[in-house]
Amino acid sequence: AHASPDGEPQPEEIELGRYLVPEWDYRIERHRRDWCTVVETLPLAPPRATTSAVALPPQLPRAASERLNRARRLRRQFEGDEIDLDAAIEVMVDRRLGLVPDARLFRRPGREATLTSLLVLLDLSESANNPVAGDGRPVLALEQEAALQLAQTVRGPSSRVAVHGFNSNTRGHVGYQRLLDFGASFDAGAAGRVSAARARH
């Protein structure tokens, strides 16, 4: 727990909910209902001094995120070089129902921005404290660096990113942490939560 200015311990996270979920037990080949308890939490941002000291990794090249906008066949166009089969079927259905059919019957090559939602799920179990061979840093440090880079890069009007983490202290407490949620601003507080995540259990 963090200490407040008056010395009182402060909670590290807020519990958002507890959920009973099933699990498949491969040893006895049986589906166990309500077998695990998932505890969803929102970690509180670390103290400002810690948060301000978070060194964000360099942003990925812009081309890395622009690759998501691929060339594709644009469907339901007013003109094009081939018939959009799905649109043509809908036209026939609309005509039989006495409805006015949509005139966008064609497909053509082009580019369009894809709507991207990326969820980065960090493994926060004890094994993430093991060092990476040849690097020396713990696996968790690499996870956090990659998550911060993606959170900086995959943002914009057509992209959303979230960073969550998980670990388990037996089936009675499967922790699920929301470090950065979809739609939330990626600020120093969010970066601090990602960087302060601990691997345990």
SULFEN-V840891 format. One record per run of one state. SS is the DSSP state (~ for helix, > for strand, _ for the rest). FROM is the first residue (numbers start at 1). LEN is the number of residues. Records with the same first field share a line. If there is no record, write none. Layout:
SS: FROM-LEN ; FROM-LEN
//
This chain:
_: 1-1 ; 4-5 ; 11-2 ; 26-4 ; 44-4 ; 53-9 ; 67-4 ; 78-4 ; 84-1 ; 97-9 ; 112-4 ; 124-2 ; 130-1 ; 132-6 ; 154-2 ; 157-2 ; 169-5 ; 181-7 ; 197-5
>: 2-2 ; 9-2 ; 13-13 ; 30-14 ; 71-7 ; 82-2 ; 106-6 ; 116-8 ; 131-1 ; 138-1 ; 156-1 ; 159-10 ; 174-7
~: 48-5 ; 62-5 ; 85-12 ; 126-4 ; 139-15 ; 188-9
//
